[in-house]
Amino acid sequence: MYEKPKCPLIGQNGNIFNLMGIASRTLKRNGMSNESKEMCSRITSSGSYDEALSIIDEYVEITSVDEEETEDFEMEMM
């Protein structure tokens, strides 16, 4: 299994299509276009919001928007 890329979804607009788009872009930026297509296909055929979130969690490490801003700040300080 591959290492899941970090994806800042906590604190975003909770619309499942918005979350799917953010996760998809994260995967693509990490060279995982095939996984992005697979994830999107699975989400659009899922039966519920909770199932769709579980699918996203299989592909990316869900983090907070605040965590990403903190990491960006720490990188700038180096």
Stockholm file with secondary structure:
# STOCKHOLM 1.0

chainA/1-78         MYEKPKCPLIGQNGNIFNLMGIASRTLKRNGMSNESKEMCSRITSSGSYDEALSIIDEYVEITSVDEEETEDFEMEMM
#=GR chainA/1-78 SS CCCCCEEEEETSCCCHHHHHHHHHHHHHHTTCHHHHHHHHHHHHTCSSHHHHHHHHHHHSEEEEHHHHHHHHHHHHHC
#=GC SS_cons        CCCCCEEEEETSCCCHHHHHHHHHHHHHHTTCHHHHHHHHHHHHTCSSHHHHHHHHHHHSEEEEHHHHHHHHHHHHHC
//
